Structures are given as structure tokens and as C-alpha cells.
Amino acid sequence: MISFLSGEIRNIFTEKSILEINVAGVGYEVVLPSFVMDDLVNEGKKSGENIILEIYYHSTERSPKPLLVGFNNQIEKIFFEKIIQVEGVGPLKAVSALIFPVAIVSQAIENEDLTILNQMPGIGARAAQKMIATLKGKLIDIISESRSANVKESADYLLRDEIIEILVGLGFKESDAIIKMNDVISNNPEIKDNLEEIIREIFKSK
């Protein structure tokens, strides 16, 4: 069993969200949830630099090829292990669904916030309800610890909620507001923390 990897970055494949790590001459291919890859890119990590990742190792008789999923810390790994307990949400679906940091998804589950959960790829209304039914009340410690580790995560959650509330108040359908917001932030990452600029760009693109 592999619990963590410490080595040198060999390749970063951002589109596939895959990292190749050279550990003492052995190459490991690690799949990263989007939020972990975003952290890596935002930190300016490059090939040749050292990195340490917590690893979730998955292999079954039906899928004998090992899947290595990488995380920044134990909190993220523990949360991942909880979310894959939800019926219909296996490791591969969870990896592609986790575009938001742990604090944001955990808080959305506790608040029964379908607006956030339904933005996650592959998580429709039914899957979101199952996540809430399975995990609500079981994530308080994770929310507290992840916020302590990174206060900015909770700020991101509140900012996105505020943007959606403003747009709905201005006449947007909630679903359209979510799509517009995500498009603008994706195309203009430099303004992702600036509410006024995000709103301005949304109206420029109407």
C-alpha cells in the first residue's frame, strides 16, 4: 500500500490533471482532483521541483490497474475517503467532481447547498441529495481543520455564493448565474477574488 509519495516532478499534465513523479528512479502517475492541480499550478510548481503528496491507492479485482490519487494533506485525503462512500460516487467520479476545495464542498453538504454541489461535474440532483443524506453531520471536524489550514477556501465559498445571490437579484436564473460565473472565472483567473470585476465581466459577456 502506498500512503504518500515524496519525489521530483517529472511532468505536469494540467488538461488530464495528472502528475508524474520520479521517486528514487521509479516513475509514478498520480491523478489529482482539479482543486489540487489548481493549487499546484498557482504555486508555480514546475518539472524538476520536489513535492510530497498524500496518496489514496485504489485497486480492485474488476479494475486491477492501480489508481493513485494525490492530495496536499491528510484532511483532503480523509474527505475523499468519505465522499467515495456515497452510493454511486466511486474514486474516478470523485476525482473529476472535486473542482472545489474540501472546505467548500464540506460546507455545501452541511448547508444542503445544491447550488454548489450541482456545479460539480457528474453530480446531478440525485447524487447531490445522496451526498447530503450520507455525509451531513459527519464533516464538522473536516470543515474546521480545512478552514484552519486554508482560510481562503471559506472566503471563496462565500464570494461565489454572494455573486450568485447578486445575479439572481438582478434577474438571472440561478442556473444561468452559475454558468456565467464559472465561465468568467475560468477565462479570467486573475480576477477570481474580485467580486466587482467578476460581475462587470459577466455583464460585458451578455
N, C-alpha and C positions, 0 to 999 in steps of 0.2 A: 504494500500500500504506500502511495506517495502522499505525504501530508503537506509538504511545501517544496519549492524549488528555489535555489539560490545560484545565480549564474550570470552569464553575459548575454545581452540581447543580440541575436543574430539577424533576425528580420522582423519587421513590423508590417503586417498586412491589415491596414485600417479598414478596407472595404469588407474583408471577410471577418474582421475582429479576431484575428489570430496572431499570436506571438510565438516566434521561435526562440528558444533559449538554449544556449550552449552551457551545459553543466558538466564540467570536467571532461570535455571531449564528447559528450553524448548530447545529441540534439533532441529537445522535447518540443512538441507542438501543443500549445496551450490556447484554448478558446477563451475569450474574455467577454463577459457581458458588456454591452455598449457603454455603460457608465464607467466601468473600469478602464476600457480603452480610451474614453474621453479624458479621464484623469491622467493617463499615461501621456497622451498627446499634449494636454495642457501643461504638463510638467516639462515638456520638451525632451522627453526620453528619446534616445537615438541608438542605432546599432553600435555595438561596442561598449555600451554602458552596462553596469551591473544592476541587477534587480532581484528582489525577493518577492515571491508570490505564494500566498496560501493556496492550496490545491484541493479541489473536490475531484475524487477519482471515481469514474463510473464505468462499469463493465458488467454485462450480463451474458447468459448463455445465448440469448437471441441476438445480442449485439456484442460479440466478443472483442471487437476493436476498442481499446480503452479510450475514454473521453476524459481529458484533463481540462478542468475549468479553473481559471485563475482569479484571485481576489487580492485586494490590497491588504486585508486584515481578517482576523478571526470573526469579527462581528458580521462582515459581509458573507463569509462562508457559512456561518451558523444560520443566517437568514435564508440563504439559498437552500440549505438542507431542510428548512421548514417549508418553504414555498413549494418544493417538489413533492411534498406530502399531499398537496391538494390534488384531488381526483382530476385526471386529465392533464395535469401540468407536470410533464417529465423534465429531465435535465436539459434536453435540447430546446424545448419550448421555453423553459425558464430563462435560458441564456439569451435567446432572441427577444424575449419580452422585457427584460430588465434594462430599459433605456433610462430609467430614473435611479438616483442613488437610493440606498436602503432606507434612509430616514423618510424619504418622500413616499415610497411605496408602503412602508410600515404604517405611517401616519394615515395614509389614504385608506388602508384596510381598517384601522381603528375607527376612523371617522365615517366609514361606509361611503367614501367619496368615489362614486362611479365615474365622475368626470376625469379623474386622474387614471384610474385603473383601466378604463376603456381606451385610453391613449396607447396602452402597451400593446405592441404587435402580437397578434394571436390571442389576445384576451378580450373576448366579447362579453356581453352582458351576463351570460350564464356562468362563464368561467370566473368573472369578477365576483359574482354572488357566492360561488363556491369558495373562493379565496377568503371572503369575509366570514362565511359560516365556519370555515375550518380554522382560521388563524386569529380572528378578532379576540382580544383579551390575552393573547399569548405573545405579544410583541412589545409589551411595555418596556422591558429591560433593553431590548434591541434598540428601540427608539431613543431611550435615554443615553445609552452608550454611544450610538452612532452620532447623535447630535453633539455629544461631548467631544467626540473625535473630530467632527467637522461641522461646526455651527452653520456654515454656509449652506448645507443641504436643506435645513429647515427654512432658511431665507429664500431659497429657490422655490420651495413648495409654496410659500406664502405669496411670492411675486407672481407665479403662474396663476394661482387662484385669484389674485387681485386683477390681473389682466383679463381673465375670462369674465369676472364679475362686471368690469367696466364695459367690455364689449357687449355683453348681454344687455346691460343697461342702456346701451346706445342702439339697440335694435337687432343685434346679431343673434342668430340661433346659436345655442351652446355648441353644437357640433361644428358649425362653421367657425366659431370663435376659436375653438381648439385647433382646427386645421390651419387657420390663418396664423395663429400664434406660433405653432410649430414650424411652419414654413419660413416665417420671418426670422426666428431664432436660428434655424438650420442654415439659412442663407446669409445671415449676418451675426455670426457668433460673437463678434466684438461688442455687440450691444445687448447681450443676453441678460445683463444685470441692470439694464436701464429701462425702466417702465415707460417713460415718456417717449424714448426713441423707438421702442417696440411698437407702441400704439401709433406713432407717426408713420412708421414703415407699413403697418397694416393698412392704414387709410391710403397711403400712396399706391399700394398694390391693388386696391379695389377696382 
